[in-house]
Each structure stands twice: as C-alpha cells, then as structure tokens.
Amino acid sequence: MRISVFTPSHDLSHIDKPLESLKKQTFKDFEWVILINGKALNSKKDLETKLTSSELKFKIIANETQKVIEERKVKALEKIANS
C-alpha cells in the first residue's frame, strides 16, 4: 500500500521539522507531497536539493496562482501610476 503525506507550505523555514520526522519513520513506502506557494516559490530549487539528499520519495507542487495574482496587481498599479 502506498501512502502520500501532504504538507502545505507558504514559508520553507518551517520545513525542517516535518523533514526530520519523516526521515525517522520506520514505514518507508510513502511519498511526501509538498504544496508550496508564496515565499516558498522562490526557494523551490533549494528544497529540491535538500530533499534529494534526504533519500525520501517526494513531489513538489508549486501553486503559481498566487504569483500570477501578485504580478497582475503590480501591472494594475503601474497602469494607474502612469495614467
């Protein structure tokens, strides 16, 4: 049986605690799915490096929606400022 462990993260500074916990598990047939958004999007490569060295099976899902929303806000403000 395969199990998925989901961890949402907006800020990867808190990812070490679940990482250490999962590394200590005796049951190893699981996949760690980390859902990232916000500030965490900027650290995706660092997270991939850290997890690769941990020997855990993992998948990172990046929620780019928040980034798109922020980009649209900036463009809208620029239009207002330039009109």
Helices and strands as residue ranges (DSSP letters): E 3-9, G 12-14, H 16-23, E 30-36, G 38-43, H 44-54, E 58-62, H 65-82
